[in-house]
Amino acid sequence: MPSKLEQLRDLSVVVADTGDLSAIERYRPQDCTTNPSLILKAAQQPESAGLVREVIEQAARAGEDVERILDRLAVRFGVELTRLVPGLVSTEVDASLSFDRDAMVTKARDFIAMYEAQGVGRERVLIKLATTWEGVRAAEILEREGIRCNLTLVFSLEQAVAAAQAGAFLISPFVGRITDWYKKAEGKDSYPLEEDPGVQSVRRIYAHFKSQGYATVVMGASFRSAAQVEALAGCDRLTVSPALLGELEADQGSLTRALTPGEAATGKEEPLSEGAFRWALIENQMAGEKLNEGIRQFHLDALKLRRMVEEQLRTLGKQPAD
């Protein structure tokens, strides 16, 4: 019998949630997603040292500042990933810009220009944006320009609906972080899969999108166990860490489809207003807290990466430029 990973590939598009180039080569995913935390982790690996040093040295010789070097590093990892996967690579806009629509649009255009300068067309790239109201509006602008977007840090149905109504190519509703929140809030060590709040959230979003006929791709993310991945088999896409991909590859058991698209409803829901979107994140304590926490954590990891780049610049005898 084929492994559960092979069976999963027949039900969902499997995406690797990593910047680890060796892991991509091993598990052969269709697409790959990264974020500041994953780029930081990848940049610290010995096998990536040469790539990081090359990007920093080239940018330093050109007199570019630290901000530009960080952008070039993110894109360079993305370019390398496009050589390993046949599909899409996601590159994330700075978390610190999550509440500035125009700044996100500008940064996204810059990323695409850098990719295209290295021979990678925009059809291979997804720009990741936090699913704030401003992130949704930035995606609306970018999608009209042919720049496809991945709206990430989705913790509520309202975030998902806003992204779909804006025409976002893809959303990343999180599983594990939702489960973590409820375990802490309710004092539980675990949940049966059918009661897992994170699994239930993605299932609800998937069912709603199919009933409304939204074209936006639903990609479950942030898994804590292989069992959570299996519980969403059949979702449009699933982005999974190398560790869990390894577990699924080693498991020769049977995998059954958990999600199937139903018939689309005849009526369409009303557009979600800014007020309703913001109020939903107030009413849903988990979603509001996890969105802000996710943005904050990505920003902290971006700062760590910045300090690493600054240190390498100093070893080259270059004073980091702000």
Secondary structure, DSSP 8 states (H G I E B T S, - for coil): ---HHHHHHTTSEEEEE---HHHHHHH--SEEE--HHHHHHHHTSGGGHHHHHHHHHHHHHTT--HHHHHHHHHHHHHHHHHTT-SS-EEEE--GGGTT-HHHHHHHHHHHHHHHHHTT--GGGEEEEEE-SHHHHHHHHHHHHTT--EEEEEE-SHHHHHHHHHTT-SEEEEBSHHHHHHHHHHHT-S---GGG-HHHHHHHHHHHHHHHHT--SEEEEB--SSHHHHHTTTTSSEEEE-HHHHHHHHH--S------------SS------HHHHHHHHHH-HHHHHHHHHHHHHHHHHHHHHHHHHHHHHHHTT-----
